[in-house]
Amino acid sequence: MTKNWRELRVRFSVDENQPNESIALQALGIAWGMVAANEAYFALHPDAPCCLGCAGVRYVPPEQCGPHCQLCDTAGVVLQRRVATCLSAAAYACAKLRVKGTPATLWLAPMAEGDGGIIPGQFHMVVRMPNGQIVDPTEKLKREPGTCQGEVCDV
């Protein structure tokens, strides 16, 4: 493989009239594509930081590119820009774990309002470990920016 690698910003856009399940499947498809791209990036860059906290990355809300549209970044862009959305952070952590031999998966949780009602088309992406533990890279970036996310680095 060559070190000549071009990173991408991914545009995720949905029709708000689609069923929530359809939007969720589209989001997971985009996220798994990002995990695959990140795994390839890590194969070419084995010295990439073990987690986004160690890389000095901070959380930012999704960058809107229109109604029901957001931009998501793969590993190289995240490391260059030093910011990540929940989808970008989860895809980074999941790929890093998988490269280390831990069969982590992505987990998509619907966002809820204060009354518990689901907000159509709004989700939060986290990582599910093989033992069922949920790891939320975004929460750690929000709560303790710039600190190691042990769940990812300690594997």
N, C-alpha and C positions, 0 to 999 in steps of 0.2 A: 504494500500500500504506500501511497505517496503522502508526504506532509502537506501537499498543496490542497487545502481543505477550505471549502466555502461554507460559511454558516448561514443559516436561514432564519428569517422571522416568519412565523406561521400566522396566517390570517384565518381566524375561525369565525365564521358568520352563519347564523341560523335564521330560519323563518320563524318568527314568534308564534305563528299559528300552528306549528307542528306540535304533536303530543310531546309531553315532557320526556317520555321514554325514548323517542326518536332523537331529541336533542342530546340526551345523555349518551346514547350510542355514538353519535357523531363526535362528541367531546372525547369519549374514550378512544375512538379511532384515531383522532388527532394526537392524543396524548401518547398512545402506544407507538405511533410513528415517530414522535419526539424521543421516546425511550430508545428506539432502534437507532436513531441518528446519534443520540448521546453515547450509546454503547460503542458505535463506530468511532466517535470522537475520542473516547477514553482509550480505545485500542491504539489510536495514533498519538495520544497525549497521556501516557501512563503517569506523568507527573502532575496531572490536574488535581486540584485540591480535593480532599476526601469528602468535603461537604461545602455547602454554600456559606455557612458560618465561618469556616476556616478561610474562605476566599474573600471575606469582607463584603459579601453581598447582602443587600437589605431588601425587605419585602416592599413591593409597590402594588397597588390595585391594578387590575387589568387595564391596559392601554386601549381605549376605545377607538375603533376605526369606522364607526358608523353605528346605526341602530342595531342592537343585537349582534355586534361584531367586536372581536378583541384580537389583539396581537399577542402571540406567545413566542418565546425564544428558546432555541436549543442551547446546549451547554456553552459553546464558544461565544455566543452573543451575550449570554448571562454573565460569563466571566469578564468579558470586555466591558459591558455596561455597568456591572456590579449591582444590578437590580433583578428581581424575579417576581413573577406572579405565583399564585398557588400551583397552577398547572406546570409552569416552568420549573418550580422548586421540586415538585413531586416527580416530574420526569427525570430531573437530574439525580435525585436521591435513589429512585428506583433503578435507573441505569447503573449508577455507581455500585449499588448492592449486587445487582445481577452480574456485573463484570467481576466482582469479588467471589462469585459462586453462591450467593444467597438468592434463591428464587422469589424475590419480592414481586408484588403485583401492585397495580394501581387500584385505588378504591375511590369511587365517586359518590359523594354525599350530597343530597339535595339541600339547598339553603332553606332555612325556615324563618318565618317571622316570629315576633314575640309571642303570638298566640299559638305557635306550633304549626301553623299552616305553611305548606310548601310554596315557595316563590317560583312560579313557572320559569324554566329556562336558566335558573341560577344554581350553580353547583360549587362544591369545594373539593379539590383533589388532594388525596393523601396517599400514603404508601401502606400496604398491608404486608406484614412480615409472615413467613411460613407458619409461625406459631399462632397467627391470628391477631397479634399485636398491631395496633394502628399507630403509625409514626406520622406526625404532621410537621413537615419541614417548615411550613409557613409560620406556624405558631411559635416555633423556636426563633425564627428570624425576627418576628415581631417582638417577642418577649425579651430575648437576649441577643440583640444584633452583634455580629462579630465574634460570637463564641462557637466553639465546636459543637456540632450536633452528634453527640456520642453514638446514638443509635445507628448512624450510617458509618461513622469513622471507626467504631470499635469492632466491626464485623471482621 
